[in-house]
């Protein structure tokens, strides 16, 4: 399809917040995201466009994408390259900036994509690209694969994102009033800002910092997204010096980023005046992880129109005019007639059943309840918890039948995550004829919307307290799908037992060993009996999910918090 040509000069007339993220889910056809972090970033930009906030986003073009997931006959994940052509969706920037990496000059060009709102607002997104003919063959691939390659490759990507991004914004003429780092991948931007805000040498006294640290801190906002150790990038200083020799003096960097290894999270924390976690509990955990830093809490939200199915969108248009741009109006959804709620849900459910049959050959029954589970496949998400006691699971299904639809990718280097996918397929084979179950390959935005709208119950089983926020259950809420989840992340704030969904276990970290038993109890004694025996009661919970969760856990509310507390402080 022909790309709409955008001109950068339509966006540089006013000061803007620069939002940096390694991954951004711009569109289902643009594979520049791996999961929740990127989808959250995309929802952030879509909400900013809705609200006409002065934003500009910076990310990598990731021409080879993350990966396209296939499942082989044994249930093992197979990764395929997921390439895309930026020229089909974006306009090439008429600018390039130069960096020095491993002693070579590397030119960074880019593309302009505009995230548009239905109201006509737009957020420019700069997709940085090193695949330029002028560059060395090895350097042309730096921006190819999202989270690909070895440690040196990741380091180069993060230098391009942070340092190259700041330089590109300046080259294009953007007046940036705040730099928002979405996770620590872009923290090198703080070093670029320190270099820009260095004091004149003849004004320094012995022992003075050569950099205006307070000025840089005042410019920077940092959102940390995970308490999981693997989510915080660390690089050996000898590697950093070899790859990025243009580093500031090492003594200063070690004071800011850690004495032994360059910790990207530590660097971002040290040079950001405003730091936040993505849920109340996550902020509490982060304050313990990073003592001495004030970590605020802005709980995540999801973009209303992006994550509401066409059927529920039409229902809301009829009953709650204006919901799309003011999702808090969905507090009135409890007044929508039950029959209309159920009809919209069944239309979504039939579409999911059709999609499952087409993609997997598994025949599901729209008249039986469907449990949905989809997320990044990694150990702390515990996708296998539902299968901890197969005998009991079979007994529950024998009394009140239910079906399972699952999906999710494991990082190519996450051996345990890939083993879990294989294990789920083994359970599928063992449960054949007892519990209909499907695993949908290549989980993406389109598949996610089908699942969160077509399931009857959304299941989440993370290991406390490692779920910083989670957002899939919020998406389900926009489609009237109740949540059945461990009390962690956003669900600690969103769970009203029997009103918006149900809790698995309690909120104590020590209770993890009993979570499977609690999950079985809830299914057997509460959730499935309600679904089978009290349709009006079930629809009341669906309405609770909409009116109390969707009305609050949305990206419009989230962005108002960022605007007033982080950007305009």
C-alpha positions, 0 to 999 in steps of 0.5 A: 500500500502507498505510504502517506508522506509526512513532513517533519516540519509540521511537528517542530513548531512547539516544544515536545516531550521526547519518549524513548522506547526500545520497542513500540507496537505501532501497528499489527503489521509493523513488528517493532515490539516483542510484548507488553513493554512495546504494546504499552509504549504504543498505547502511550502514543495513541493516548497522547495523540487522542489528547493532543499532547506535544509528544515525539517518540524515538525507537529503532526501526527493527527491520527484521522485527522480533521474530515470527513464531512457529510451532513444530510437530513436537510443540517446540517453538521455531523462530523465523525472521519477521521482516518489514519494509519501513518504506511502506508505512513511513517517510524517510527522514532527510537527516542523519547523525554520526556516532563512533562505534568500535572505532568506526563512524556509524551514520544513523538515519531514520524514518518518520511514522505518525501515530494518528488519533481518530480525532486527527491528532498525531504523534511523530515517531522517529525510527532510527536506522543504520542500514545506510550504504555509507556504513560498514556492512557490520554496522548496517545491521545494528538496528535490524533485530529487536533484542537480537545478537550478543551483548555487544550488539545490544550495547550498540543498539542502546547507544544508537537509541539513546545517543543517536536519538538525542542527536537526531532530535536536535538535528531535526530541530525539535525543542525537547522539554522532557526526555521520558525513558520507557525502561532503561534501554535508552539511558545513554541519552543521559550521557549525551545530555551531560555532554551538552550541559557541560560547564566551561572548564575555566569556571570549574574549581577542583573537585567540581563536577564538569557537568550540570547534573541538576539540569539534566535530572530536571529534563529526565523522566524514567519509568521502570517496568520490572523487578526481574533481574534479567530486565535490567541491562548491565554491561562490562566497562571494558566492553563499553569502552571498546564499543563506545569510546566516546564515553564521558570520563569513566569516573563520572560514569561509574558514580552514576551507573555503578562501580563494577558494571554499567547498569542502565537502570542505575544510570537512568535513576541517577539522572532522572528527577521523576521516577515511577513504577507501573503499579502501586505494588511495583513502586513499593518493590522498586523503592526497596530494590533502589533505596534512596530513590523516590519512586512514584506510582502511575499504574498502567492503562490500555488504549480504549479504542485499540483494545475494544472489539468492534462489537463492544465498541458499537455497544458503547457507542449506542449506550455510552456516547463519548466513551472512546475519548473519555473512558471514565464514562464507562462507569455507566456501563452497568446500565447497559441491558444484559441481553446486549452485553451477552450478544456482543460477547457471543459475537466476539466468542464465535469469532475467536472459535472460528479463528482457533479452528482456522489456525489450529484445527481445534474445534471449540464449542461457543456454548461452553466457557473458554479460559484465555491465557496469553503472555510472554512465556517465561518462568515467573509467568507460570503458564504451567500452574493450571496443570499442576494437578491434572487429576483434579483439573480433569475432575473439575472439567468432568463436572462442568466442562470448559475449554482453554486457549493459550498463546505466547512467545518465549525469547529465543535465548530463554531456554526455560520459556521455550521448555514451557511452550513444549510442556503446554503442548504435552499437556494438550496431548494428555488432555485431548478428549477431556479438555479442548485446548488450543495454542495459537502461534505467533501471538501479536496485537490482532490475536491478542484482541481476538483472545481478550474479547472472545474468552469468557475468563482471563487467567493470569498466574505470575509469581509474586511480586514479579508482575510489575503491572500486566495489561492483558487483563485490562484489555479483557475488561474493555470487552466485559471479560472478568479476570481470574488472577494472582494478586500482583501488579495491577490486579491488586488495585483492580480486583473487587472479589466477585465484582470485577473478577476473582483473586487466586490466593492472597497478596502474600509472597509466601503463599505462592506454593498454594496458588494452584490449589486456590486456582482449582478451588475458585474454578470449581466452587465459584467461577464455573458454577456462576457461569453455568447456573446464574447467567444474570450474576455472570453478566453482572461481573462482566459489567463490573469489569467494564464499569470499574476496571476499564473505566479506570485502567486506561491510557487516557487516565495514565497520560493525564497522570504523566502530564501533570506529575512528570512532565509539568512538575 
